[in-house]
Amino acid sequence: MVSGNVQGVFFRDSCRRTASGLGVAGWVRNLPDGTVEAVFEGEPDAVQRMVEWAHEGPPMAHVEAVSVHEEEPEGRRDFETLPTPGESW
């Protein structure tokens, strides 16, 4: 979970491109409360690099906090951007 000025600053697209470049699978989405939620799966070093990236985000973002929770892998093979809950694409 990433909070701060993280919506409307290309956070999701930058996250997807960065994760794909590192070979990290998972997903990212905006939440209605203004935060961004992301799930990263892959080699531990690559996942750690994504967590570090999330603390900075893209150039226009202002990250205030990142909350990390370990979970069981979902078995994803790619990285995608998901819609905000309650939103359809």
C-alpha positions in Angstrom: 0.0 0.0 0.0 1.4 3.3 -1.1 0.0 6.6 0.2 0.7 10.3 -0.6 0.2 12.0 -3.9 0.3 8.8 -5.9 -2.8 9.0 -8.1 -2.9 11.0 -11.3 0.9 10.9 -11.6 1.4 7.8 -13.7 2.2 5.7 -10.7 0.4 2.6 -12.0 1.9 2.7 -15.5 5.4 3.4 -14.2 5.0 0.6 -11.7 3.9 -1.8 -14.4 6.8 -0.9 -16.7 9.4 -1.1 -13.9 8.1 -4.4 -12.7 8.0 -5.9 -16.2 11.6 -4.7 -16.8 12.7 -6.5 -13.6 10.8 -9.7 -14.4 8.4 -9.1 -11.5 4.8 -10.4 -11.8 1.7 -9.0 -10.0 -0.7 -6.1 -10.3 -1.3 -2.5 -9.3 -4.5 -0.5 -8.8 -5.8 2.8 -7.4 -8.0 2.6 -4.4 -10.9 5.0 -3.7 -9.2 6.5 -0.7 -6.3 7.9 -2.8 -3.8 5.1 -2.1 -2.3 2.7 -4.5 -2.2 -1.1 -3.9 0.4 -3.3 -5.5 1.3 -7.0 -5.4 4.8 -8.1 -6.4 5.9 -11.7 -7.1 9.2 -13.0 -8.3 12.8 -13.4 -7.3 13.4 -11.9 -3.8 16.0 -9.4 -5.0 13.7 -8.1 -7.8 10.7 -7.9 -5.5 12.9 -5.9 -3.0 13.9 -3.5 -5.8 10.2 -3.0 -6.6 9.4 -2.2 -2.9 12.3 0.3 -2.9 11.0 1.8 -6.2 7.5 2.2 -4.5 9.1 4.4 -1.9 10.0 6.9 -4.6 7.5 6.2 -7.5 7.6 8.1 -10.7 9.0 11.7 -10.8 5.6 13.5 -10.2 4.6 11.3 -7.2 5.1 12.3 -3.6 5.2 9.1 -1.6 4.4 9.6 2.1 4.3 6.0 3.3 4.7 2.4 2.0 3.2 -0.5 4.0 4.5 -3.9 3.1 2.7 -7.2 3.9 4.0 -10.6 2.9 1.4 -12.9 1.4 1.2 -16.2 -0.4 2.1 -15.9 -4.1 -0.9 -15.8 -6.5 1.1 -17.6 -9.2 1.0 -14.7 -11.7 3.2 -14.7 -14.7 2.9 -11.1 -15.8 2.3 -7.6 -14.3 -1.0 -5.8 -15.0 -2.9 -2.7 -14.0 -6.3 -3.4 -12.5 -9.2 -1.1 -12.3 -10.1 0.7 -9.1 -12.6 -1.4 -7.1 -16.1 -0.6 -8.2 -14.8 0.7 -11.6 -15.1 -1.2 -14.8 -12.9 -0.8 -17.9 
